[in-house]
Amino acid sequence: MKKRNVLNSPRLLALKRRKRRTVLSKILLLLVVLLAILGSLAYIFRIPSLNIKSVEIDGTRVIDADTIRANIEKEIAGNYLWILPKTNIFLYPKSKIKEELSKSFKRLKNIDVSTLNNTVLKVTVFEREAKYLWCETEEKCYFMDGDGFIFDEAPYFSGEVYFRFYGSSNGDFVKLFPFKKIIEDMGLKPIGLSILENSNVEMFLSGKSKPKIIFNATSDFQKIAENLQAALATEPLRSDFKNKYSSLSRFSALRRWQTSPTALSGR
């Protein structure tokens, strides 16, 4: 009974109240300091000379610059923690801007983001150059760059405007680029290539009889070219070749190609 009276004595209760007030005062002071810091930061980070006012786009050729600008302005709109503006030159989401632009515009190969005079966000883009077409069907094709990257859907092209690739989009087209160059250096005009099963490849040549070279993608391209060149230097193929490939279909019947990984034929 005496112990309870001691714990509830006026003096001890007063000490507890004083301690509680001290703790609450410290918490309140801490909150005030935090609010003051946040307020100061909000003020500093909102200074006009430290905030992006406009977006400048450079380097576009096919993609509409205004469309890119709209995507960027969407990323820098709003605030962090409802206080700090995303337009601040120290806080703007540079990595997010590049990431979102890469997702939205497959044609973009490289993106450089920087600031000018603290108030202008300059975005320089480098678009992929269409060098080939990858086609799902004759009518539906997509542009492909020199690295084998497939990006935008292409409009319909008649004739032989672009070299065409057919087959799975996962095909390793890049490794076939050198062979195309070798064939062109021989004076032939390849217009398309189809990857078949078991790494077999058909390369189509320009000509009335629509000739094609059949080979295996795992073969030695230089050796294939040497064999082909030797065959085309031999009569009657040499004369046939001068006649716009009109008799290249005979090539598949030559004995030398029965043991070779490549053949040349007409449809």
Helices and strands as residue ranges (DSSP letters): H 2-7, H 10-45, G 48-50, E 54-58, H 65-75, E 79-80, E 84-85, H 94-104, E 108-116, E 120-127, E 132-135, E 141-144, E 150-154, E 163-166, G 174-176, H 177-185, E 190-195, G 197-199, E 200-205, E 211-216, H 221-232, H 237-242, G 248-253, G 255-257, E 263-266
